[in-house]
Amino acid sequence: MHKSTLQFLLVFFLGLIFGLLTKFSATLSLALALTLVSIFIYTMRDTSGLKHNQDKYFIVISALLYFVALAISLYLAIVLVLLAIYEISKGKNLKTLSLRLLPYIIITVASIFLFI
């Protein structure tokens, strides 16, 4: 795993702990755990040595976990910003960034309309 990926996960994990300390509930804890797993799977796409189309499986699993987490708590829509920051830190251009985040953008917008 790359050093920047580990740093990103560490910062996000500390944010999750802060969120748990400020507002603790069992459902929010479940949503935060699902979000953490979703982000971890999302960052696994960038590892080397993946087989053909294996990164697509990672994105589908990650997007499903993200959708379930949003169904539990819409506060976690901020994860979209974290994923954008992660992609920008990897040096992706705007077109690549938008294509990689398109499923998450669609899920976030759909969740806002469905769950509000």
C-alpha positions, 0 to 999 in steps of 0.5 A, spaced: 500 500 500 502 506 498 504 511 503 499 516 501 493 511 502 495 509 509 496 517 511 489 518 508 486 512 511 489 514 518 486 521 517 479 518 516 480 513 521 481 519 526 475 523 524 471 517 525 473 516 532 472 524 533 465 523 530 464 517 535 466 521 541 461 527 539 455 523 537 455 516 539 449 511 537 449 504 534 446 506 527 451 511 526 457 507 529 454 502 523 454 507 518 461 509 520 464 502 520 461 501 513 464 507 510 470 506 513 470 499 509 467 502 503 473 507 503 478 502 504 476 498 498 476 504 494 483 505 495 484 498 494 483 499 486 489 503 486 494 497 488 498 494 483 498 487 481 490 487 480 487 482 475 483 484 469 477 487 471 478 486 478 478 493 480 471 494 477 469 489 482 472 493 488 468 499 485 461 495 485 462 493 492 465 499 495 459 503 492 454 498 495 457 499 502 457 507 501 449 506 499 448 502 505 451 507 509 448 513 506 441 509 507 443 509 515 446 516 515 446 522 510 451 525 514 456 521 511 455 524 504 461 528 506 465 522 504 464 524 497 469 530 498 474 526 502 474 521 495 475 527 491 481 529 495 484 523 495 483 522 487 486 529 487 492 528 491 494 522 487 494 527 481 488 525 477 486 530 472 479 532 472 476 528 467 479 521 470 477 524 477 469 525 475 469 518 471 472 515 477 467 518 482 461 518 478 458 512 481 459 516 488 456 522 485 450 518 483 449 515 489 449 521 493 444 525 489 439 519 489 440 518 496 439 525 498 432 525 494 430 518 496 432 519 504 430 526 505 
